[in-house]
Amino acid sequence: MKGLVIKNTGYWYTVLTDDGATIDCKVKGNFRLKGIRSTNPVAVGDRVEINGNDNGNCWITSIEDRKNYVIRKASNLSKQSSIIAANVDQAMLIVTIKLPETSTTFIDRFLASAEAYRIPVILIFNKTDLLDDDERHYLEMMQTLYETIGYQTLAVSATEGTGIDDMRNMLQGKITLMSGHSGVGKSTLINTLIPGANLRTAEISDAHLTGMHTTTFSEMIPLNNENREPTNGWLIDTPGIRGFGTFDIEKNELTSYFKEIFRFSKDCRFSDCTHTHEPGCAVLQAVENHYIAASRYQSYLSMLEDQDEGKYRAAY
């Protein structure tokens, strides 16, 4: 029997079978995906085959080839990867200017990882109702920066409903991963977009102005909440991410995942230029002339440092 993994609680997987039933399954201990060292060998969005036994237990026995997946450093100390979701059409990264502030480094790491797997990303700037005039100006600058690079952005307010119709239109007919730091308002947005989703929300921690986890597992939510027909698309809700480590990205490939750096790199004197110190580096010249934002270049250097220090073990 075949189906789609629609929920992952860490130990159990809920599979929506092709005939419309939902079945809770486990993965056998020796189940591993070839080529990927991961804390979760099966992820939300995977197409799988399941088999039951005489005791009424169901097991995931195989997984179909993925068209893509989003991966990050696992939260434990094993230096393994954690697959956030598989087989997605696009990702929406929810970011906020404040309460909490999303760093450009986090944004750029997510974008680079998505580029590596050819997943289009839309940047959703939430909580615009909380911004004063200076913060709104900064928001506009951020949108201009990323739109100039080639990313679609949208400013929204989940509490006031601003931009929600536009956001809903972007979701139609697609499998969309929604991600972001804890506290950026993912659950509130989903509850607004999909009446009946009834996801838990939480206040921002007063002590550190950071978000508190309300989503503890990944789940696919049908946009038409009255049934499980995926004709209108799916939204994948994920636990809030504090950091975004680098996996499956070779040092010499990293340039390719920063769109504007890649464009200028074609004019570098040396084909193996790292864009850090070499003479005749077109990228360094573009940074100096403000054609490449300093924040983006610093994010690039940060990811290079990951590779130099061997912080994150490559998948195998």
Residue, then its C-alpha position, 0 to 999 in steps of 0.5 A: m500500500k502506498g501513501l503520503v507522509i503527512k505528519n512526523t512526531g519523531y517516533w510515529y509517522t501518519v500516512l495518508t494512503d492513496d485510497g484516503a485512509t490515514i494510518d499511523c506507522k513506524v520505521k524499522g530501526n535498520f531503515r536508512l536512506k542511501g546517501i543521506r545520514s539523517t536523524n529522521p530517515v523519513a520526512v513529511g512529504d515523502r511518498v512511501e510504501i507501507n505494510g501491516n502485520d497480524n498484530g495490527n502494526c504498520w511499518i514503512t518499508s520503502i520510500e520513493d525517490r525525492k524530487n528535493y528536500v530541505i535539510r539542516k543541522a540536527s539540534n543534537l550534538s551528533k553533527q547529523s542532518s535533519i530533513i525538514a520536509a521533502n517533495v516541496d514546490q516552494a518554501m515560505l520563510i516567515v521573518t520578522i523585523k522585531l519580536p523577534e528579529t530575524s537576522t540576515t545571516f539566518i535568511d541567507r543560510f536558508l536561501a542558499s540551502a533552498e537554492a542548492y535543491r532548486i526550491p523557490v523561496i518567498l520571504i514573508f515579513n510578518k508583524t508589520d503592525l508592530l513597526d514604527d516609521d523607522e522600522r517600516h523603512y528598514l522593512e522596505m529596504m530589506q524587501t528591496l534588497y531581496e527583490t533586487i536579488g530575485y526573490q519574491t517578498l510580501a509584507v503581512s500582518a497575521t493579526e490585522g489580516t494585511g496581505i493574507d489574501d495575497m499569501r493565500n493565492m501564492l499557496q494555491g495548488k502547491i506543496t509549500l513548506m513554511s519555516g522560520h524562527s520560533g515566535v515569528g507567527k507561523s501558527t497564527l498565520i496558518n490559523t488565519l490562512i486555514p480556518g479550522a487548523n487550530l494550531r497552538t500559539a504562544e507569547i514571545s518570551d519577555a526575558h529574551l524577546t525570542g519565540m517559544h516553541t508551539t509546533t513540536f512536529s512537522e505536519m502537512i495541512p490541506l488548504n481545504n481543511e474540510n477533507r484530505e483532498p490535496t487538490n488545493g495544495w498543502l501547507i507544511d508546518t514545521p517546528g521553529i528553527r533557531g539555527f541553520g547549519t550547512f549540509d551537502i554544500e561543497k565549498n566550491e559550489l557555495t558561490s552558485y547558491f548566492k545568486e548575485i555573487f554567482r553573477f559577478s563571479k563569472d568575471c573573476r580572473f581565476s576560475d577557482c576564486t574563493h572571493t576572499h582575497e584573490p587579485g582580480c576578484a569581481v565579487l570583491q569589487a562588486v561588494e566595494n561598489h555596493y552592487i553586492a550587499a555587505s550583509r549578503y557577503q558576510s553570510y557567504l563568508s560565514m558559510l565558507e567558515d562552516q566548511d573550513e572548520g568542518k563544523y557540519r559533517a557532509a551527508y553520506 
